Amino acid sequence: MKQHIDHLAILGGPPAFDQPLHVGRPNLGDRDRLMTRIGELLDRRWLTNDGPLVQEFERRLVAFTGARHCIATCNGTVALELAARAVVNHGEEAEATTADGEVIVPAFTFVATAHALRWLGLRPVFCDIEPVSHTIDPDRVEALITPQTRAIVGVHVWGRPCHIDRLQKIADRHGLTLLFDAAHALGCTWRGRPIGGFGTAEIFSFHATKFVNAFEGGAIATNDDALAARLRLMRNFGFAGYDQVVSLGVNGKMSEVSAAMGLTSLESCDEFIAVNRRNHEQYQHELSGVAGLGMLAYESSEQSNYQYVVVEVDAPAAGLSRDGLVEVLWAENVLARRYFFPGCHRMEPYVSAGAPPHLPVTDLVASRVLLLPTGTTIGTREIAEICEIIRLAVSNSEQVQRTLRERPPAIPG
């Protein structure tokens, strides 16, 4: 355990960890059960095309989310593309090569949320977020609605649900589709109901970094029977039977090996959440009282997956910027992350389309947010060491700042 400022790696001490500690390092679940599933699917030689494991995974997701339908896909980005294409074109995907119009979406999200819309020909209209929840601000949404607006996409950031009821009322009032990017929110609830059954559809990601992963995968959850049927056609080239193509479609199917991992991950879901919660509570306890640092809390009245440890760094109070603290941690082999930085509205191709919109809360939060390692590969010893490094850096911020000014930045990009 580092106990003196000179022990910090950025000041010449050895790194605290021999191997990098990552944000979002994959959880694996029961390896033997996974390998059994993979062996069975190899014996069947049914590797894709809506195999039995994909069908089982979809049934498990229906039970888990409470949604009437869950359509598994090859990844979360394709899931959002399919959902947006299906609802914006109102079932006319066979006649139109692209969608058109505007979709209101927060700028504080992973760029795939915006890219999926732009890829279809839709124009993302970036909205500001709330300072506490980091989710889209309903008070700002209505002012962005124009005759070209086709839909609203809310993002359940960090697994904290959007103001679902307020967004639904706005969508209903203006005749708009409401979609949710729920990539962070599997296993979370809103007013006691599982995320997955809200809006026209909700989109999940089972990327390797998610606490439940399918190596790579996604799903669309919806209560709309007609939409579910349309999405199943769209994800499989428009095939309605063995050799009958009835609409335009793409290859958005999940493979059997991804479903094997997804099922294995779901079976360990409670264990993953328990570890995440334990880690979150330890970080919260050990970082309490550190000047300029505030940890994002989860609603005690709702279920959460606790898969992200989110710290906001108030540079004037901490004496050290968020990026400075990242430099300190990276030197120790703690690969803490800036997330959603600098905001989609300041990324390409959107920034070249004109002056970025005025999103003061997004800009502030994007400059302050820091994510720390958690998950099943991180234990109490590692967390104690990470928190001690942070305490040392903040309590000796002037010396750390001098050192940072004398060396080139280590953060990629």
N, C-alpha and C positions, 0 to 999 in steps of 0.2 A: 504494500500500500504506500503510495506517495504521500509524504508528510511535510515536505518542504518545497518551496518554490523552485529551488535548484534541481529538484528531481524531475520537473517537467521536461518532456522530450524536446519541446520547442526551445528550451534554454540549455540543451546539451545533455540532459539525462537520457537513459535508455527508454525506448517505448514501453508502455505498460503491458502491452500484449504482443506476443510473438506472431499471431495470426490476426488478420483483420476481423473486426466485429462489424457486421453489416446491418443496415436497416432492411428488413424484409427478407432475411435469409430464409429459404424454404423450410417449412415444417414437412416432415415425411410421414408421420403416422406409423402404422404397423407394417414394417417392411416385409415380413413373411406373408401377411395377408395380401399385400400388393403383388408380390412375386407369384403367389398362387393364382391371383386373377390374371396376371399377364400370361402365365403358363397355360391357363385354360383358354384364353382367347387365341393364343397361338395354335393350340390343339384344334380349335374350331375353324381356324383360318378365316374367321370373320373379323376383319380388322377395321372396317369402316362401314358406311352406308346403313346407319340406324341399327346398329347391332344390339344385342341383348344388354350389354353393359350401359350403353347410352340410354336405352329405354329405362333401365333400372335407375340410373342417375337422375333422369328427369322425374320419375315417380318419387324418388327421395326428396328432390327439390320441391315438388308440389307439397309434400307433407311438411317439409321444413319451413316453407314460406307461407303456406296457406293460400297461395294463388291457385287458380283453377288449372292453369297451364304453365309449364316451363319448357321452353324449347332450347335445347343445348346447341351451342355453336363452337366453332373452332377457336374463337377468342372474343373478348369483350368488345373490341372495336367493331368487328364485323356484326356483333349482336346489335350495337347501337345503329350502325348503318342500315341494317335490315329493318329494325323497328322504325327508324325515322323515314325510310323510303316507303314502308308500308302505310304508315299513318298520314304522312304529308301528301302522298299521291292518292290517298283514299281508295286503294285497291286498283288503281289504274297503272300498276307498274309494268304491265305488258305493253302499254301504248307509249309511255314516256321513257326516254333514255336517261333523263336526269330529273331530279326534283327542282323546285324553285321556291323563292320566297325567303323570308327571314325567320330565324329561330333565336329567341332570347335565351342566353346561357351565361352562367357566371364565368368571369375570366380567371377566377381562382379555382382551377381544376387542372387535371392532367391534360396535356395538349390533345390527346386522342379524342376527348369529348368534342372539342371544336373541329378537329380534323375530320372526324367521321361525318359531321354535317357538311363541311366545306367540300369534301370529296364528292358528295352527292349533288353539288351545285347550290346548296342552301347557303345563306350568308349568316354566320353567327353574329348576333348583336350582343356585345358584352355588357353584363350588368354587374353592379357592385355587390358586395357581400356585407353581412352583419359582422361587427367587430368581435362578438363573443363566440357565436356559433361557427363562423367562417362559411356559412351557407348563403345562398342567394337571398338578397334582401327583397321581400315582397313589396315594400314601400317604393322601391326603385323600378320594379318590373313594369307596372302599369304605364308609367310615363314613356316607356320604350316601345309600346305597342303602336303599330302603324297598320295601314291597310295591307301591307305586304307580310305582316306577321302570320306565320302558320302554326307555330308551336312554342312552348316553353319547355326547357330542359332544366330541371333542378338536379343538384348534385348533393348526395348525402356525404359531406366531407367528414373524414375521420370516423365514419359510422354514425355521426350525429345527424338525425333526419332533418330535412328542410321543414319549413312551416307548411306542411302538406295541405292543411285545410285552407289556409289563406291563398296559396297558389292555385288550388283547385277552384276556389270561388272566382279568382281572376280569370282563369281559363274558361270557366263556364260562362262568365259574363260576356266574354268577347268571342265565344265560339272557337276556342283554340284547343289543340291537343296538348296534353301534359304528359311528358315523359320524365322518368327519373334515372339518372346514372347512379346506380346503387353498388358500384364496384367496391366500395369500402364497407358496405352495410349488411352483408350477410350475417344473420344471427342477431341483428339489432331490432328493436321494436320502437313503435311510435304509438303512444297512448295504449300500450299493452298489446298492439297488433304487430305481427312480424312484418318487416319490410319485405316487399315483394308483391303486395296486392293493391298498391296505390297507383293513381293516375291511369292513363291508358295502358302503360306498360312500364316495367322497371327492368333495368339491365344490370346483370351481375358479371363480374370478372373472376376467373379462376386461374389467373396468371400465377406463375411460380412465387411471386412476392406476396400474394394474398394469404391470409392465415389458413384458409381452405383453398387448396390449389389442385389443378388437374394437369400439372406441368404447364399447359397453356389451354385456356378454354374460356367460355362465356355462356351466358344463358339469358333468355328473355322471359320474364314472368308477366302474365297478363290474365285478367278475368274475362277477356273478350274472346268468345268462341270463334267468331269469324276471323278476327285478327290472328289468332293462333293457327288456324288452318292456312291462312294466307302466308304466314311466316314459314311454316313447314314446307310449303311449295317453294318459296323464295330461297331458302337455304340449300335447296337440292335441285338447282337448275330449272325449277318449274315442273318437275316430274310429279304427276298425280298417280302414276302406276308404273308397271314394269317398263313400258316404252311409250307412255303417253305424256307428252309435254303440253301443259295447258297455259303456261305463263312464262314471263321472263324470270330468270333466277341466276344465282351464283352458287359457288361451292362454299358454303358456310358451315358444313357439318363438323361435329365433334368426332374424333376418332375413338376407337374402342380402348386404346391404351390410355388416352386422356381420361376417359370415363372411369377406367380402373383406378387411376390415381385420385380422381374426384370422389369416388365412392369411399376409398380408403381414408381420404382426408375427412370426409363427412363423419365417418365412424369415430374419428378422434377429435371431433369438433369440441366437445365439452372439455377435454383435456387441454386443448390449445387455448381455449378461452380462460380456463383456470390459471394457466401459466401466464398468459398475457395480463390478467388482472393482478396476480401476485407481483409481477414485474412493475406494473403501473403504480401500484400502491407503494412499493419500495422506493421507486423514483420520487413519488410525491412526498413521501416522508423525508427522504434524504436531501431533497432540494428545497424543502420549505425553509424560508428565511434567507435564501441566497439572494443578495441584492440584485434587482433588475430582472429576475427570472420568474416567470409565471407558467405553471403547467395547465394545459387544457384539461378540464374535468369532464366526466361523463355523468349524465343524469342518473341519480341513484334510483329513481322510480322506473327506469326503463332497463331492458336488457341491452348489453353491449358486447361486442367481441374484443374490445380493448386492444386492438391490434396495432395501434399507433401511440407512441409516447411523444406528445407534441409540447414543445417548450417555446414560449415567446420571450425573446430577448429585448429588453428595453435598454438600448445602448447607453443613454446618459446615466441611468440608474446603476447599471452593471459596470460602467467604466470600460466596457468592451462590446464591440459590435457582434451581431450574430455571426458574420463572416469571420471575425477574429476568433470567436469561440470555436467555429468549425476548424480553423487552422490549428488551434491548440489540440483539438481532439484527433484530427487526422494524423498529427505527429505521433500520437500515442497508439495508432492503429485502430482508432475508434472512428469508423466512417459514418459519422453523423451527416445528415442530409438537409440541405435547403429543399423545400418541397414547393412545387408549383411556381418556382421563381423563374422569371420576374412577373409572371402572369401571362396568360395567353394573348392578351391585348398588346403585349410588348414583344411577341415572338412573330416569326415569319410563318405564313405569308401575310399575316394580319397587320403588322406594323407598317408594311409597305403600301397598304391600301389607303393610308391617310394618317393624320395625327391620331395617336391613341386616345380613346375616350377618357374622360376625367373620372377615375375610379379611386378616390383617395383611400378608402378602407382597404381595397385590394392591394394597392401599392404599399401601404403601411404593413399589413399582415405579411405580404410576400417578403418584405425586408427583415422581418423579425422571427419568422417561424423556423424552428430547428427540430428535426426528428432524431430520436436516440434509438439505439438498437434494442430490440425486444424479441420475443418469440422463444421457441423451445431450445434454441442454441445459446441463450443468454441465461445465466444463473445469478443468484444473489451476490456471489463474490465479484463477478464482473460489474454488476450494477453499482456495488459499493465503491469499486475502484473508479468507475466513470464519474460518479458523483463527487468523489474526493478530488479528482482532476479539475472538475468544473469549479468547485469551491476554491481550490488553490488559485486557479486562473483569475477568478472574479475578485478575490480578496487581494490579489497582487496585480491588478489590472494595469497599473501604470508601467510596471516593468515589462509585462507581457506586450503592451502596446508598443513600447520602444523596440522590442525585439521584432515584432511584426513589421514595423516600418523599415527595418533594415534587411528584410529578406523578401524574395519574390513570392507572390501568392501560390499556395499549393492546391487550391480548389480547382478542379478541371473546368475549363470553359471560362 
